[in-house]
Amino acid sequence: MITGSALGIKIATLGLACRYVAKAPRDDGPVPPHPMPLDAEEEEEEEEEEEEEEEEEEEEEEEEEEEEEEEEEEEEEEEEEEEEEEEEEEEEEEESAREEDEGIENLEEDEDGEDEGGAEKEEDEDEEDEEDEQ
């Protein structure tokens, strides 16, 4: 039989053992490997590649901006040319309208027997008579 003192010693020993295990680090298995640090050369190469890509992107953006500016300038020039053509057409229409108005006025004045100055067209009639005789 186990005496009380012996039992007490076993309990005490068991308690100490439990405390020791509880404070010990646990072994959860193998630690997953960390990514290996790249060599300095590889890091530099990656940085250079990234910089080159950024420069290429910037160049492409600049080219696109230049193309857009050129297109805008061409559009503005075309608009200006169209406006000038429209103005010229309007002027030509106004001139043709004036000429028609003046032609109608001249015909009306001719019918009245007076030219633009208001003098009678006797000379013209005389010339017409001479032409008829010939």
Distance bins in CASP14 RR format, pairs under 12 A and 6 or more apart:
PFRMAT RR
TARGET T0000
AUTHOR 0000-0000-0000
RMODE 2
METHOD distances of the structure
MODEL  1
1 7 0 0 0 0 1 0 0 0 0 0 0
2 8 0 0 0 0 1 0 0 0 0 0 0
2 9 0 0 0 0 1 0 0 0 0 0 0
2 10 1 0 0 1 0 0 0 0 0 0 0
2 11 0 0 0 0 0 1 0 0 0 0 0
3 9 0 0 0 0 1 0 0 0 0 0 0
3 10 0 0 0 0 0 1 0 0 0 0 0
4 10 0 0 0 0 1 0 0 0 0 0 0
4 11 0 0 0 0 1 0 0 0 0 0 0
4 12 0 0 0 0 0 1 0 0 0 0 0
5 11 0 0 0 0 0 1 0 0 0 0 0
5 12 0 0 0 0 0 1 0 0 0 0 0
6 12 0 0 0 0 0 1 0 0 0 0 0
6 13 0 0 0 0 0 1 0 0 0 0 0
7 13 0 0 0 0 0 1 0 0 0 0 0
7 14 0 0 0 0 0 1 0 0 0 0 0
8 14 0 0 0 0 1 0 0 0 0 0 0
8 15 0 0 0 0 0 1 0 0 0 0 0
9 15 0 0 0 0 0 1 0 0 0 0 0
9 16 0 0 0 0 0 1 0 0 0 0 0
10 16 0 0 0 0 0 1 0 0 0 0 0
10 17 0 0 0 0 0 1 0 0 0 0 0
11 17 0 0 0 0 0 1 0 0 0 0 0
11 18 0 0 0 0 0 1 0 0 0 0 0
12 18 0 0 0 0 0 1 0 0 0 0 0
12 19 0 0 0 0 0 1 0 0 0 0 0
13 19 0 0 0 0 0 1 0 0 0 0 0
13 20 0 0 0 0 0 1 0 0 0 0 0
14 20 0 0 0 0 0 1 0 0 0 0 0
14 21 0 0 0 0 0 1 0 0 0 0 0
15 21 0 0 0 0 1 0 0 0 0 0 0
15 22 0 0 0 0 1 0 0 0 0 0 0
16 22 0 0 0 0 0 1 0 0 0 0 0
16 23 0 0 0 0 0 1 0 0 0 0 0
17 23 0 0 0 0 0 1 0 0 0 0 0
17 24 0 0 0 0 0 1 0 0 0 0 0
18 24 0 0 0 0 0 1 0 0 0 0 0
21 27 0 0 0 0 0 1 0 0 0 0 0
25 31 0 0 0 0 0 1 0 0 0 0 0
36 42 0 0 0 0 0 1 0 0 0 0 0
37 43 0 0 0 0 1 0 0 0 0 0 0
38 44 0 0 0 0 1 0 0 0 0 0 0
38 45 0 0 0 0 1 0 0 0 0 0 0
38 46 1 0 0 1 0 0 0 0 0 0 0
38 47 0 0 0 0 0 1 0 0 0 0 0
39 45 0 0 0 0 1 0 0 0 0 0 0
39 46 0 0 0 0 0 1 0 0 0 0 0
40 46 0 0 0 0 0 1 0 0 0 0 0
40 47 0 0 0 0 0 1 0 0 0 0 0
41 47 0 0 0 0 0 1 0 0 0 0 0
41 48 0 0 0 0 0 1 0 0 0 0 0
42 48 0 0 0 0 0 1 0 0 0 0 0
42 49 0 0 0 0 0 1 0 0 0 0 0
43 49 0 0 0 0 0 1 0 0 0 0 0
43 50 0 0 0 0 0 1 0 0 0 0 0
44 50 0 0 0 0 0 1 0 0 0 0 0
44 51 0 0 0 0 0 1 0 0 0 0 0
45 51 0 0 0 0 0 1 0 0 0 0 0
45 52 0 0 0 0 0 1 0 0 0 0 0
46 52 0 0 0 0 0 1 0 0 0 0 0
46 53 0 0 0 0 0 1 0 0 0 0 0
47 53 0 0 0 0 0 1 0 0 0 0 0
47 54 0 0 0 0 0 1 0 0 0 0 0
48 54 0 0 0 0 0 1 0 0 0 0 0
48 55 0 0 0 0 0 1 0 0 0 0 0
49 55 0 0 0 0 0 1 0 0 0 0 0
49 56 0 0 0 0 0 1 0 0 0 0 0
50 56 0 0 0 0 0 1 0 0 0 0 0
50 57 0 0 0 0 0 1 0 0 0 0 0
51 57 0 0 0 0 0 1 0 0 0 0 0
51 58 0 0 0 0 0 1 0 0 0 0 0
52 58 0 0 0 0 0 1 0 0 0 0 0
52 59 0 0 0 0 0 1 0 0 0 0 0
53 59 0 0 0 0 0 1 0 0 0 0 0
53 60 0 0 0 0 0 1 0 0 0 0 0
54 60 0 0 0 0 0 1 0 0 0 0 0
54 61 0 0 0 0 0 1 0 0 0 0 0
55 61 0 0 0 0 0 1 0 0 0 0 0
55 62 0 0 0 0 0 1 0 0 0 0 0
56 62 0 0 0 0 0 1 0 0 0 0 0
56 63 0 0 0 0 0 1 0 0 0 0 0
57 63 0 0 0 0 0 1 0 0 0 0 0
57 64 0 0 0 0 0 1 0 0 0 0 0
58 64 0 0 0 0 0 1 0 0 0 0 0
58 65 0 0 0 0 0 1 0 0 0 0 0
59 65 0 0 0 0 0 1 0 0 0 0 0
59 66 0 0 0 0 0 1 0 0 0 0 0
60 66 0 0 0 0 0 1 0 0 0 0 0
60 67 0 0 0 0 0 1 0 0 0 0 0
61 67 0 0 0 0 0 1 0 0 0 0 0
61 68 0 0 0 0 0 1 0 0 0 0 0
62 68 0 0 0 0 0 1 0 0 0 0 0
62 69 0 0 0 0 0 1 0 0 0 0 0
63 69 0 0 0 0 0 1 0 0 0 0 0
63 70 0 0 0 0 0 1 0 0 0 0 0
64 70 0 0 0 0 0 1 0 0 0 0 0
64 71 0 0 0 0 0 1 0 0 0 0 0
65 71 0 0 0 0 0 1 0 0 0 0 0
65 72 0 0 0 0 0 1 0 0 0 0 0
66 72 0 0 0 0 0 1 0 0 0 0 0
66 73 0 0 0 0 0 1 0 0 0 0 0
67 73 0 0 0 0 0 1 0 0 0 0 0
67 74 0 0 0 0 0 1 0 0 0 0 0
68 74 0 0 0 0 0 1 0 0 0 0 0
68 75 0 0 0 0 0 1 0 0 0 0 0
69 75 0 0 0 0 0 1 0 0 0 0 0
69 76 0 0 0 0 0 1 0 0 0 0 0
70 76 0 0 0 0 0 1 0 0 0 0 0
70 77 0 0 0 0 0 1 0 0 0 0 0
71 77 0 0 0 0 0 1 0 0 0 0 0
71 78 0 0 0 0 0 1 0 0 0 0 0
72 78 0 0 0 0 0 1 0 0 0 0 0
72 79 0 0 0 0 0 1 0 0 0 0 0
73 79 0 0 0 0 0 1 0 0 0 0 0
73 80 0 0 0 0 0 1 0 0 0 0 0
74 80 0 0 0 0 0 1 0 0 0 0 0
74 81 0 0 0 0 0 1 0 0 0 0 0
75 81 0 0 0 0 0 1 0 0 0 0 0
75 82 0 0 0 0 0 1 0 0 0 0 0
76 82 0 0 0 0 0 1 0 0 0 0 0
76 83 0 0 0 0 0 1 0 0 0 0 0
77 83 0 0 0 0 0 1 0 0 0 0 0
77 84 0 0 0 0 0 1 0 0 0 0 0
78 84 0 0 0 0 0 1 0 0 0 0 0
78 85 0 0 0 0 0 1 0 0 0 0 0
79 85 0 0 0 0 0 1 0 0 0 0 0
79 86 0 0 0 0 0 1 0 0 0 0 0
80 86 0 0 0 0 0 1 0 0 0 0 0
80 87 0 0 0 0 0 1 0 0 0 0 0
81 87 0 0 0 0 0 1 0 0 0 0 0
81 88 0 0 0 0 0 1 0 0 0 0 0
82 88 0 0 0 0 0 1 0 0 0 0 0
82 89 0 0 0 0 0 1 0 0 0 0 0
83 89 0 0 0 0 0 1 0 0 0 0 0
83 90 0 0 0 0 0 1 0 0 0 0 0
84 90 0 0 0 0 0 1 0 0 0 0 0
84 91 0 0 0 0 0 1 0 0 0 0 0
85 91 0 0 0 0 0 1 0 0 0 0 0
85 92 0 0 0 0 0 1 0 0 0 0 0
86 92 0 0 0 0 0 1 0 0 0 0 0
86 93 0 0 0 0 0 1 0 0 0 0 0
87 93 0 0 0 0 0 1 0 0 0 0 0
87 94 0 0 0 0 0 1 0 0 0 0 0
88 94 0 0 0 0 0 1 0 0 0 0 0
88 95 0 0 0 0 0 1 0 0 0 0 0
89 95 0 0 0 0 0 1 0 0 0 0 0
89 96 0 0 0 0 0 1 0 0 0 0 0
90 96 0 0 0 0 0 1 0 0 0 0 0
90 97 0 0 0 0 0 1 0 0 0 0 0
91 97 0 0 0 0 0 1 0 0 0 0 0
91 98 0 0 0 0 0 1 0 0 0 0 0
92 98 0 0 0 0 0 1 0 0 0 0 0
92 99 0 0 0 0 0 1 0 0 0 0 0
93 99 0 0 0 0 0 1 0 0 0 0 0
93 100 0 0 0 0 0 1 0 0 0 0 0
94 100 0 0 0 0 0 1 0 0 0 0 0
94 101 0 0 0 0 0 1 0 0 0 0 0
95 101 0 0 0 0 0 1 0 0 0 0 0
95 102 0 0 0 0 0 1 0 0 0 0 0
96 102 0 0 0 0 0 1 0 0 0 0 0
96 103 0 0 0 0 0 1 0 0 0 0 0
97 103 0 0 0 0 0 1 0 0 0 0 0
97 104 0 0 0 0 0 1 0 0 0 0 0
98 104 0 0 0 0 0 1 0 0 0 0 0
98 105 0 0 0 0 0 1 0 0 0 0 0
99 105 0 0 0 0 0 1 0 0 0 0 0
99 106 0 0 0 0 0 1 0 0 0 0 0
100 106 0 0 0 0 0 1 0 0 0 0 0
100 107 0 0 0 0 0 1 0 0 0 0 0
101 107 0 0 0 0 0 1 0 0 0 0 0
101 108 0 0 0 0 0 1 0 0 0 0 0
102 108 0 0 0 0 0 1 0 0 0 0 0
102 109 0 0 0 0 0 1 0 0 0 0 0
102 116 0 0 0 0 1 0 0 0 0 0 0
103 109 0 0 0 0 1 0 0 0 0 0 0
103 110 0 0 0 0 1 0 0 0 0 0 0
103 111 0 0 0 0 0 1 0 0 0 0 0
103 116 0 0 0 0 0 1 0 0 0 0 0
104 110 0 0 0 0 0 1 0 0 0 0 0
104 111 0 0 0 0 0 1 0 0 0 0 0
105 111 0 0 0 0 0 1 0 0 0 0 0
105 112 0 0 0 0 0 1 0 0 0 0 0
105 114 0 0 0 0 0 1 0 0 0 0 0
105 115 0 0 0 0 0 1 0 0 0 0 0
105 116 0 0 0 0 1 0 0 0 0 0 0
105 117 0 0 0 0 0 1 0 0 0 0 0
105 118 0 0 0 0 0 1 0 0 0 0 0
106 112 0 0 0 0 0 1 0 0 0 0 0
106 113 0 0 0 0 0 1 0 0 0 0 0
106 114 0 0 0 0 0 1 0 0 0 0 0
106 115 0 0 0 0 1 0 0 0 0 0 0
106 116 1 0 0 1 0 0 0 0 0 0 0
106 117 0 0 0 0 0 1 0 0 0 0 0
106 118 0 0 0 0 0 1 0 0 0 0 0
106 121 0 0 0 0 0 1 0 0 0 0 0
107 113 0 0 0 0 0 1 0 0 0 0 0
107 114 0 0 0 0 0 1 0 0 0 0 0
107 115 0 0 0 0 0 1 0 0 0 0 0
107 116 0 0 0 0 0 1 0 0 0 0 0
108 114 0 0 0 0 1 0 0 0 0 0 0
108 115 0 0 0 0 0 1 0 0 0 0 0
108 116 0 0 0 0 0 1 0 0 0 0 0
109 115 1 0 0 1 0 0 0 0 0 0 0
109 116 1 0 0 1 0 0 0 0 0 0 0
109 117 0 0 0 0 1 0 0 0 0 0 0
109 118 1 0 0 1 0 0 0 0 0 0 0
109 119 0 0 0 0 0 1 0 0 0 0 0
109 120 0 0 0 0 0 1 0 0 0 0 0
109 121 0 0 0 0 1 0 0 0 0 0 0
109 124 0 0 0 0 0 1 0 0 0 0 0
110 116 0 0 0 0 1 0 0 0 0 0 0
110 118 0 0 0 0 0 1 0 0 0 0 0
110 120 0 0 0 0 0 1 0 0 0 0 0
110 121 1 0 0 1 0 0 0 0 0 0 0
110 124 0 0 0 0 1 0 0 0 0 0 0
110 125 0 0 0 0 0 1 0 0 0 0 0
110 128 0 0 0 0 0 1 0 0 0 0 0
111 121 0 0 0 0 0 1 0 0 0 0 0
112 118 0 0 0 0 1 0 0 0 0 0 0
112 119 0 0 0 0 0 1 0 0 0 0 0
112 120 0 0 0 0 1 0 0 0 0 0 0
112 121 0 0 0 0 1 0 0 0 0 0 0
113 119 0 0 0 0 1 0 0 0 0 0 0
113 120 1 0 1 0 0 0 0 0 0 0 0
113 121 1 0 1 0 0 0 0 0 0 0 0
113 122 0 0 0 0 1 0 0 0 0 0 0
113 123 0 0 0 0 0 1 0 0 0 0 0
113 124 0 0 0 0 1 0 0 0 0 0 0
113 125 0 0 0 0 1 0 0 0 0 0 0
114 120 1 0 1 0 0 0 0 0 0 0 0
114 121 1 0 0 1 0 0 0 0 0 0 0
114 122 0 0 0 0 0 1 0 0 0 0 0
114 124 0 0 0 0 0 1 0 0 0 0 0
114 125 0 0 0 0 0 1 0 0 0 0 0
115 121 1 0 1 0 0 0 0 0 0 0 0
115 122 0 0 0 0 0 1 0 0 0 0 0
115 123 0 0 0 0 1 0 0 0 0 0 0
115 124 1 0 0 1 0 0 0 0 0 0 0
115 125 0 0 0 0 0 1 0 0 0 0 0
120 126 0 0 0 0 0 1 0 0 0 0 0
121 127 0 0 0 0 1 0 0 0 0 0 0
121 128 0 0 0 0 1 0 0 0 0 0 0
122 128 0 0 0 0 0 1 0 0 0 0 0
122 129 0 0 0 0 0 1 0 0 0 0 0
123 129 0 0 0 0 0 1 0 0 0 0 0
123 130 0 0 0 0 0 1 0 0 0 0 0
124 130 0 0 0 0 0 1 0 0 0 0 0
124 131 0 0 0 0 0 1 0 0 0 0 0
125 131 0 0 0 0 0 1 0 0 0 0 0
125 132 0 0 0 0 0 1 0 0 0 0 0
126 132 0 0 0 0 0 1 0 0 0 0 0
126 133 0 0 0 0 0 1 0 0 0 0 0
127 133 0 0 0 0 0 1 0 0 0 0 0
127 134 0 0 0 0 0 1 0 0 0 0 0
128 134 0 0 0 0 0 1 0 0 0 0 0
END
